[in-house]
Amino acid sequence: MASPETPGGAARPGEAPLPTLKKRGEFLAMRSARKLAADGFVLQAKDRGGGSDVRVGYVCSRKVGNAVKRNRARRRLKEAARLALVPNARPGWDYVLIGRRDATAGIPFEDLLSDLRGALSRIHP
């Protein structure tokens, strides 16, 4: 079985990476988004009002831990998003996954994945 963490955040062969939010303004616009807290992360979701693509942003502040812990948490969030967001996300929506202290990098990956699927079903009833 492949590791849930892909080096460098690269997509697996034959898969396109998820478009990501990169600019500060895009993240600031998400402050008015729907929010849902799960055990391992906080999910923010907002309808852009157009477009067919799904965009994702990842946030892991220094509260998550040192650089090693933050990078591990971010890699886990990216892989969970690849597995859960692609089939369950709505076109034209932006999502931000925010890492939580001692939780994102520490909980079992299957729990993180099921939390994300559950959060998506609650955000989009």
VOGU-3710 file (C-alpha; in Angstrom, 3 decimals, decimal comma):
1> maspetpgga> 0,000/0,000/0,000  1,275/3,439/-0,915  2,127/5,916/1,790  -0,490/8,631/2,347  2,219/11,222/1,968  3,576/12,032/-1,459  7,019/13,638/-1,640  6,874/17,289/-2,618  3,089/17,256/-2,919  3,406/15,876/-6,430
11> arpgeaplpt> 0,484/14,146/-8,067  0,788/10,492/-8,851  1,505/9,577/-12,498  -1,544/10,127/-14,689  -3,254/12,447/-12,188  -3,558/16,200/-12,406  -2,862/18,052/-9,168  -5,708/19,982/-7,551  -5,642/23,702/-8,352  -4,558/25,528/-5,204
21> lkkrgeflam> -5,212/28,892/-3,615  -1,936/30,775/-3,484  -2,556/34,473/-3,051  -3,244/36,158/0,251  -6,406/37,762/-1,100  -7,858/34,350/-1,941  -7,334/33,211/1,637  -8,740/36,472/3,033  -11,890/35,966/0,953  -12,345/32,605/2,683
31> rsarklaadg> -12,794/34,308/6,069  -16,490/34,711/5,251  -16,804/31,076/4,165  -18,718/28,267/5,842  -16,574/26,710/8,572  -16,655/23,263/10,083  -14,262/21,975/12,747  -13,282/18,313/12,725  -10,885/16,451/15,006  -7,872/16,811/12,718
41> fvlqakdrgg> -8,555/20,024/10,803  -10,891/22,939/10,150  -12,646/23,043/6,771  -13,701/26,280/5,115  -15,846/26,175/1,977  -17,152/28,974/-0,216  -18,998/29,162/-3,515  -17,088/31,343/-5,964  -20,218/31,844/-8,032  -18,761/30,508/-11,235
51> gsdvrvgyvc> -16,229/28,278/-12,833  -16,074/24,538/-13,061  -12,892/23,821/-11,166  -12,426/23,118/-7,478  -9,610/25,000/-5,747  -8,012/24,030/-2,463  -5,816/25,877/-0,001  -3,799/24,469/2,889  -2,839/26,305/6,071  -0,578/25,035/8,836
61> srkvgnavkr> 0,582/27,800/11,138  3,453/27,633/13,587  0,956/26,567/16,249  0,894/23,157/14,528  4,546/22,664/15,418  8,007/23,041/14,007  8,698/22,893/10,257  8,821/19,103/10,194  5,414/18,773/11,873  3,867/21,494/9,710
71> nrarrrlkea> 5,105/19,890/6,505  3,883/16,465/7,580  0,470/17,900/8,449  0,293/19,715/5,104  1,248/16,564/3,168  -1,455/14,593/4,977  -4,057/17,283/4,233  -3,069/17,329/0,554  -3,400/13,571/0,238  -6,736/13,539/2,079
81> arlalvpnar> -7,984/16,304/-0,225  -6,886/14,334/-3,274  -8,746/11,261/-2,097  -11,882/12,848/-0,602  -12,369/16,222/-2,275  -12,055/15,128/-5,875  -15,146/12,866/-5,824  -17,183/14,882/-3,273  -16,458/18,560/-3,961  -18,808/20,851/-5,818
91> pgwdyvligr> -17,605/22,595/-8,987  -16,990/26,306/-8,570  -16,229/26,073/-4,841  -13,048/26,929/-2,951  -11,954/24,887/0,067  -9,333/25,596/2,711  -8,033/22,906/5,053  -6,483/24,292/8,232  -4,217/22,036/10,282  -4,769/21,686/14,019
101> rdatagipfe> -2,146/21,446/16,738  -1,096/17,868/17,629  -4,047/16,487/15,678  -3,470/16,732/11,926  -0,103/14,983/12,000  -1,009/12,649/14,857  -4,354/10,995/14,118  -4,550/7,893/11,914  -4,845/8,767/8,238  -8,074/6,797/7,802
111> dllsdlrgal> -9,672/8,892/10,573  -8,503/12,080/8,861  -9,989/10,877/5,585  -13,333/9,905/7,117  -13,465/13,249/8,981  -12,994/15,089/5,678  -15,704/13,065/3,953  -18,059/13,714/6,871  -17,249/17,423/6,907  -17,982/17,686/3,184
121> srihp> -21,339/15,978/3,627  -22,226/18,455/6,404  -21,045/21,493/4,441  -23,053/20,361/1,383  -26,307/18,864/2,723
//
